[in-house]
Amino acid sequence: MDTLRIRIKTGGHEFEAEGPPAEVHLEAVRFAQIIGAEEKPAPAIQSPPEQPAPAIGKIARVNGRVVSLRVASESLHQAVLVLLLGQQQLRNNAAVAGAEIMDGLRASGHTVGRADNILKRHAAAGNVVATGKRKRLRYRLTKDGVEKAQAIAAALASSLPQESK
């Protein structure tokens, strides 16, 4: 008889199970439902790729793997959210490495030693989810994070001078 053993730590929640794979899977799904992190299964028919919000296209630019801002943001916290949104929408990169965020901040004109402290605060606030360990750590926006990043991007885009036709 096969035995599966898993241990999951996410935020302040912890889950551990051991037993037959089917039972462990059911318990893991229940755990995900309890903490509200249940992933929805992908639809059978793939929808076309999401078009970037017009605001992010106006305020961000892509150079290779780096997404940077063309306008100055009010704070590093806002810049990080908008850069994550840019990675997601402009590069179709939902799992962003910390180095990509740091490179984007530097290319945007910010001087910062590390971005992980800002990302930890966003994770605690529910805007970002971190997965992986150490150098394999990746960050992605939650639904709330996407909404906040889009609002910040729209505000930054509205501060740009209007283009005359």
MIDOSE-1310 file (N, C-alpha, C; in nm, 2 decimals, decimal comma, always signed):
residues 165
mdtl	+0,08/-0,12/+0,00/+0,00/+0,00/+0,00/+0,09/+0,12/+0,00; +0,06/+0,22/-0,09/+0,14/+0,34/-0,10/+0,10/+0,44/+0,01; +0,19/+0,51/+0,06/+0,17/+0,61/+0,17/+0,22/+0,74/+0,12; +0,14/+0,85/+0,13/+0,19/+0,98/+0,10/+0,19/+1,06/+0,22
riri	+0,30/+1,14/+0,23/+0,32/+1,23/+0,35/+0,35/+1,37/+0,30; +0,27/+1,47/+0,34/+0,29/+1,60/+0,30/+0,28/+1,70/+0,42; +0,35/+1,81/+0,40/+0,35/+1,91/+0,51/+0,35/+2,05/+0,43; +0,25/+2,13/+0,47/+0,23/+2,26/+0,40/+0,23/+2,37/+0,51
ktgg	+0,31/+2,47/+0,48/+0,31/+2,59/+0,57/+0,28/+2,71/+0,48; +0,18/+2,79/+0,51/+0,15/+2,90/+0,43/+0,10/+3,01/+0,53; +0,17/+3,12/+0,53/+0,14/+3,23/+0,62/+0,14/+3,17/+0,77; +0,04/+3,19/+0,84/+0,03/+3,14/+0,98/-0,04/+3,00/+0,99
hefe	-0,07/+2,94/+0,87/-0,13/+2,81/+0,87/-0,04/+2,70/+0,84; -0,06/+2,59/+0,90/+0,02/+2,47/+0,88/-0,07/+2,35/+0,87; -0,03/+2,26/+0,78/-0,10/+2,13/+0,75/+0,00/+2,02/+0,73; -0,04/+1,91/+0,79/+0,05/+1,79/+0,78/-0,05/+1,67/+0,77
aegp	-0,02/+1,58/+0,68/-0,10/+1,46/+0,66/-0,01/+1,34/+0,61; -0,06/+1,22/+0,65/+0,01/+1,10/+0,61/-0,09/+0,99/+0,59; -0,08/+0,91/+0,48/-0,17/+0,80/+0,46/-0,19/+0,77/+0,31; -0,30/+0,70/+0,28/-0,32/+0,67/+0,14/-0,33/+0,80/+0,05
paev	-0,28/+0,81/-0,07/-0,28/+0,93/-0,15/-0,42/+0,99/-0,16; -0,52/+0,91/-0,18/-0,65/+0,97/-0,21/-0,70/+1,04/-0,08; -0,68/+0,98/+0,04/-0,72/+1,05/+0,16/-0,64/+1,17/+0,19; -0,51/+1,17/+0,17/-0,43/+1,29/+0,19/-0,47/+1,40/+0,10
hlea	-0,50/+1,37/-0,03/-0,55/+1,47/-0,12/-0,68/+1,53/-0,08; -0,77/+1,45/-0,03/-0,90/+1,51/+0,02/-0,87/+1,60/+0,14; -0,79/+1,56/+0,23/-0,76/+1,65/+0,35/-0,69/+1,78/+0,31; -0,60/+1,77/+0,21/-0,53/+1,89/+0,16/-0,63/+1,98/+0,10
vrfa	-0,73/+1,93/+0,02/-0,83/+2,02/-0,04/-0,91/+2,08/+0,07; -0,95/+2,01/+0,17/-1,03/+2,06/+0,28/-0,95/+2,18/+0,35; -0,82/+2,15/+0,37/-0,73/+2,25/+0,43/-0,73/+2,38/+0,35; -0,72/+2,36/+0,22/-0,71/+2,48/+0,13/-0,85/+2,55/+0,13
qiig	-0,96/+2,48/+0,14/-1,09/+2,55/+0,15/-1,10/+2,63/+0,28; -1,05/+2,57/+0,39/-1,06/+2,64/+0,52/-0,98/+2,77/+0,52; -0,86/+2,77/+0,46/-0,78/+2,89/+0,47/-0,81/+2,98/+0,35; -0,90/+2,94/+0,25/-0,94/+3,02/+0,14/-0,84/+3,02/+0,03
aeek	-0,76/+2,92/+0,02/-0,65/+2,92/-0,09/-0,68/+2,82/-0,19; -0,80/+2,77/-0,20/-0,83/+2,67/-0,30/-0,82/+2,72/-0,44; -0,74/+2,65/-0,51/-0,72/+2,68/-0,65/-0,83/+2,63/-0,74; -0,88/+2,70/-0,82/-0,99/+2,66/-0,91/-0,93/+2,58/-1,03
papa	-0,99/+2,47/-1,07/-0,94/+2,39/-1,18/-0,94/+2,48/-1,31; -0,85/+2,46/-1,40/-0,85/+2,53/-1,52/-0,97/+2,49/-1,61; -1,03/+2,58/-1,68/-1,14/+2,55/-1,76/-1,10/+2,46/-1,88; -1,19/+2,38/-1,93/-1,15/+2,29/-2,04/-1,11/+2,36/-2,16
iqsp	-1,18/+2,47/-2,19/-1,15/+2,56/-2,31/-1,07/+2,68/-2,26; -0,95/+2,69/-2,32/-0,87/+2,80/-2,28/-0,92/+2,93/-2,34; -0,93/+3,03/-2,25/-0,97/+3,17/-2,30/-0,85/+3,24/-2,36; -0,88/+3,33/-2,45/-0,77/+3,40/-2,51/-0,69/+3,48/-2,40
peqp	-0,56/+3,50/-2,42/-0,48/+3,57/-2,32/-0,54/+3,70/-2,28; -0,53/+3,73/-2,16/-0,58/+3,86/-2,11/-0,51/+3,98/-2,16; -0,58/+4,07/-2,21/-0,52/+4,19/-2,27/-0,48/+4,28/-2,15; -0,36/+4,34/-2,16/-0,31/+4,43/-2,05/-0,40/+4,55/-2,04
apai	-0,42/+4,59/-1,91/-0,50/+4,71/-1,88/-0,43/+4,82/-1,95; -0,51/+4,92/-2,01/-0,45/+5,03/-2,08/-0,35/+5,11/-1,99; -0,38/+5,12/-1,87/-0,30/+5,20/-1,78/-0,16/+5,14/-1,76; -0,14/+5,01/-1,75/-0,01/+4,95/-1,73/+0,07/+4,96/-1,86
gkia	+0,01/+4,96/-1,98/+0,08/+4,98/-2,10/+0,13/+5,12/-2,12; +0,07/+5,22/-2,05/+0,11/+5,35/-2,06/+0,23/+5,38/-1,97; +0,23/+5,32/-1,85/+0,33/+5,36/-1,75/+0,44/+5,26/-1,73; +0,44/+5,15/-1,80/+0,55/+5,05/-1,79/+0,61/+5,01/-1,92
rvng	+0,73/+4,97/-1,92/+0,80/+4,92/-2,04/+0,87/+4,79/-2,01; +0,89/+4,71/-2,11/+0,96/+4,58/-2,10/+1,09/+4,58/-2,17; +1,19/+4,54/-2,11/+1,32/+4,52/-2,17/+1,37/+4,38/-2,13; +1,35/+4,29/-2,22/+1,39/+4,15/-2,18/+1,30/+4,09/-2,07
rvvs	+1,37/+4,05/-1,96/+1,29/+4,00/-1,85/+1,25/+4,11/-1,75; +1,29/+4,23/-1,77/+1,27/+4,34/-1,68/+1,15/+4,43/-1,72; +1,06/+4,45/-1,63/+0,95/+4,54/-1,64/+0,99/+4,66/-1,55; +0,99/+4,78/-1,61/+1,02/+4,90/-1,53/+0,91/+5,00/-1,55
lrva	+0,91/+5,10/-1,46/+0,81/+5,21/-1,47/+0,86/+5,33/-1,54; +0,78/+5,39/-1,62/+0,81/+5,52/-1,70/+0,79/+5,64/-1,61; +0,70/+5,62/-1,51/+0,67/+5,74/-1,42/+0,71/+5,71/-1,28; +0,72/+5,81/-1,20/+0,76/+5,79/-1,06/+0,64/+5,76/-0,98
sesl	+0,66/+5,65/-0,89/+0,55/+5,62/-0,80/+0,57/+5,69/-0,67; +0,46/+5,69/-0,59/+0,47/+5,76/-0,46/+0,56/+5,69/-0,36; +0,56/+5,55/-0,37/+0,64/+5,48/-0,27/+0,69/+5,35/-0,34; +0,78/+5,29/-0,27/+0,83/+5,16/-0,32/+0,73/+5,05/-0,31
hqav	+0,64/+5,06/-0,21/+0,53/+4,96/-0,19/+0,44/+4,96/-0,32; +0,41/+5,08/-0,36/+0,32/+5,09/-0,48/+0,40/+5,04/-0,61; +0,52/+5,08/-0,62/+0,60/+5,04/-0,73/+0,61/+4,89/-0,74; +0,63/+4,82/-0,63/+0,64/+4,67/-0,63/+0,51/+4,61/-0,68
lvll	+0,39/+4,66/-0,64/+0,27/+4,61/-0,69/+0,25/+4,63/-0,84; +0,28/+4,75/-0,88/+0,27/+4,78/-1,02/+0,36/+4,70/-1,11; +0,49/+4,67/-1,06/+0,58/+4,59/-1,13/+0,53/+4,45/-1,14; +0,48/+4,40/-1,03/+0,42/+4,26/-1,04/+0,31/+4,25/-1,14
lgqq	+0,22/+4,36/-1,14/+0,11/+4,36/-1,24/+0,17/+4,37/-1,38; +0,27/+4,44/-1,40/+0,34/+4,45/-1,53/+0,40/+4,32/-1,58; +0,46/+4,25/-1,48/+0,52/+4,12/-1,52/+0,40/+4,02/-1,56; +0,29/+4,03/-1,48/+0,18/+3,94/-1,51/+0,12/+3,97/-1,65
qlrn	+0,09/+4,10/-1,67/+0,01/+4,13/-1,79/+0,10/+4,16/-1,92; +0,22/+4,22/-1,90/+0,30/+4,25/-2,02/+0,39/+4,13/-2,06; +0,43/+4,05/-1,96/+0,52/+3,94/-1,99/+0,46/+3,80/-1,98; +0,33/+3,80/-1,93/+0,26/+3,68/-1,90/+0,34/+3,59/-1,80
naav	+0,40/+3,66/-1,70/+0,48/+3,60/-1,60/+0,41/+3,61/-1,46; +0,34/+3,51/-1,42/+0,26/+3,52/-1,30/+0,35/+3,49/-1,18; +0,46/+3,41/-1,19/+0,55/+3,38/-1,08/+0,68/+3,45/-1,10; +0,69/+3,57/-1,03/+0,80/+3,66/-1,05/+0,91/+3,64/-0,95
agae	+1,03/+3,63/-1,00/+1,15/+3,61/-0,91/+1,18/+3,75/-0,84; +1,24/+3,74/-0,72/+1,28/+3,86/-0,65/+1,38/+3,95/-0,73; +1,47/+3,88/-0,80/+1,57/+3,95/-0,88/+1,50/+4,03/-0,99; +1,39/+3,98/-1,05/+1,32/+4,05/-1,16/+1,26/+4,18/-1,10
imdg	+1,21/+4,17/-0,98/+1,15/+4,28/-0,91/+1,26/+4,39/-0,88; +1,37/+4,34/-0,83/+1,48/+4,43/-0,79/+1,53/+4,50/-0,92; +1,55/+4,43/-1,03/+1,59/+4,49/-1,15/+1,49/+4,59/-1,20; +1,37/+4,56/-1,19/+1,26/+4,65/-1,23/+1,26/+4,78/-1,15
lras	+1,28/+4,76/-1,02/+1,29/+4,88/-0,93/+1,41/+4,97/-0,97; +1,52/+4,91/-0,99/+1,64/+4,98/-1,02/+1,63/+5,05/-1,16; +1,57/+4,98/-1,26/+1,55/+5,04/-1,39/+1,44/+5,15/-1,38; +1,36/+5,15/-1,28/+1,26/+5,26/-1,26/+1,32/+5,38/-1,18
ghtv	+1,44/+5,37/-1,14/+1,51/+5,48/-1,07/+1,51/+5,47/-0,92; +1,46/+5,36/-0,86/+1,46/+5,34/-0,72/+1,59/+5,28/-0,67; +1,65/+5,32/-0,56/+1,76/+5,26/-0,50/+1,72/+5,18/-0,38; +1,73/+5,05/-0,38/+1,69/+4,97/-0,27/+1,78/+4,85/-0,26
grad	+1,82/+4,81/-0,14/+1,90/+4,70/-0,12/+1,83/+4,57/-0,14; +1,71/+4,55/-0,09/+1,64/+4,43/-0,10/+1,49/+4,46/-0,11; +1,42/+4,38/-0,19/+1,28/+4,39/-0,20/+1,20/+4,29/-0,12; +1,27/+4,19/-0,06/+1,19/+4,09/+0,01/+1,12/+4,14/+0,13
nilk	+1,17/+4,24/+0,20/+1,09/+4,30/+0,31/+0,96/+4,36/+0,27; +0,97/+4,43/+0,16/+0,84/+4,49/+0,10/+0,75/+4,38/+0,06; +0,80/+4,28/+0,00/+0,71/+4,17/-0,05/+0,65/+4,09/+0,07; +0,73/+4,08/+0,18/+0,67/+4,01/+0,30/+0,56/+4,09/+0,35
rhaa	+0,57/+4,22/+0,35/+0,46/+4,31/+0,40/+0,33/+4,29/+0,31; +0,36/+4,29/+0,18/+0,25/+4,27/+0,09/+0,18/+4,13/+0,11; +0,26/+4,03/+0,14/+0,21/+3,89/+0,16/+0,13/+3,89/+0,29; +0,18/+3,96/+0,39/+0,10/+3,97/+0,52/-0,03/+4,04/+0,50
agnv	-0,03/+4,14/+0,41/-0,16/+4,22/+0,38/-0,25/+4,14/+0,29; -0,20/+4,03/+0,23/-0,29/+3,95/+0,14/-0,28/+4,00/-0,01; -0,18/+4,08/-0,04/-0,17/+4,13/-0,18/-0,09/+4,04/-0,27; +0,00/+3,97/-0,20/+0,10/+3,88/-0,27/+0,11/+3,75/-0,21
vatg	+0,13/+3,64/-0,29/+0,15/+3,51/-0,24/+0,30/+3,47/-0,28; +0,37/+3,42/-0,18/+0,51/+3,38/-0,21/+0,51/+3,22/-0,21; +0,58/+3,17/-0,31/+0,59/+3,02/-0,32/+0,74/+2,99/-0,34; +0,78/+2,87/-0,29/+0,92/+2,83/-0,31/+1,00/+2,86/-0,19
krkr	+1,13/+2,83/-0,20/+1,22/+2,86/-0,09/+1,35/+2,92/-0,15; +1,41/+3,00/-0,07/+1,54/+3,07/-0,10/+1,55/+3,12/-0,24; +1,64/+3,07/-0,32/+1,66/+3,13/-0,45/+1,55/+3,09/-0,55; +1,46/+3,00/-0,51/+1,35/+2,96/-0,59/+1,22/+3,03/-0,55
lryr	+1,23/+3,12/-0,47/+1,11/+3,20/-0,42/+1,05/+3,28/-0,53; +0,92/+3,27/-0,55/+0,85/+3,34/-0,66/+0,73/+3,41/-0,59; +0,69/+3,52/-0,65/+0,58/+3,60/-0,60/+0,48/+3,62/-0,71; +0,35/+3,61/-0,66/+0,24/+3,64/-0,76/+0,14/+3,72/-0,68
ltkd	+0,06/+3,80/-0,76/-0,04/+3,88/-0,70/-0,17/+3,80/-0,67; -0,23/+3,83/-0,56/-0,36/+3,78/-0,53/-0,47/+3,86/-0,61; -0,59/+3,82/-0,60/-0,70/+3,90/-0,66/-0,70/+4,04/-0,60; -0,69/+4,05/-0,47/-0,69/+4,18/-0,40/-0,57/+4,26/-0,45
gvek	-0,45/+4,20/-0,46/-0,33/+4,26/-0,51/-0,35/+4,31/-0,65; -0,41/+4,24/-0,74/-0,43/+4,28/-0,88/-0,52/+4,41/-0,88; -0,63/+4,41/-0,80/-0,72/+4,52/-0,79/-0,64/+4,65/-0,74; -0,56/+4,63/-0,64/-0,49/+4,74/-0,59/-0,38/+4,79/-0,69
aqai	-0,31/+4,70/-0,75/-0,21/+4,74/-0,85/-0,28/+4,81/-0,97; -0,39/+4,76/-1,01/-0,46/+4,83/-1,12/-0,51/+4,97/-1,08; -0,55/+4,99/-0,96/-0,59/+5,12/-0,91/-0,47/+5,21/-0,91; -0,36/+5,16/-0,86/-0,23/+5,24/-0,86/-0,19/+5,28/-1,00
aaal	-0,19/+5,18/-1,09/-0,15/+5,20/-1,23/-0,24/+5,31/-1,29; -0,37/+5,30/-1,27/-0,46/+5,40/-1,33/-0,43/+5,54/-1,27; -0,40/+5,55/-1,14/-0,37/+5,68/-1,09/-0,24/+5,73/-1,15; -0,14/+5,65/-1,16/-0,02/+5,69/-1,22/-0,04/+5,73/-1,37
assl	-0,12/+5,66/-1,44/-0,14/+5,69/-1,58/-0,22/+5,82/-1,59; -0,31/+5,85/-1,50/-0,38/+5,97/-1,51/-0,30/+6,09/-1,48; -0,18/+6,07/-1,41/-0,09/+6,18/-1,38/+0,00/+6,22/-1,51; -0,01/+6,13/-1,61/+0,07/+6,16/-1,73/+0,00/+6,27/-1,81
pqes	+0,08/+6,35/-1,88/+0,02/+6,46/-1,97/-0,07/+6,39/-2,08; -0,18/+6,45/-2,11/-0,27/+6,39/-2,21/-0,20/+6,41/-2,35; -0,21/+6,30/-2,43/-0,16/+6,31/-2,56/-0,25/+6,38/-2,65; -0,20/+6,47/-2,73/-0,29/+6,54/-2,83/-0,28/+6,47/-2,96
k	-0,40/+6,46/-3,03/-0,40/+6,39/-3,16/-0,39/+6,48/-3,28
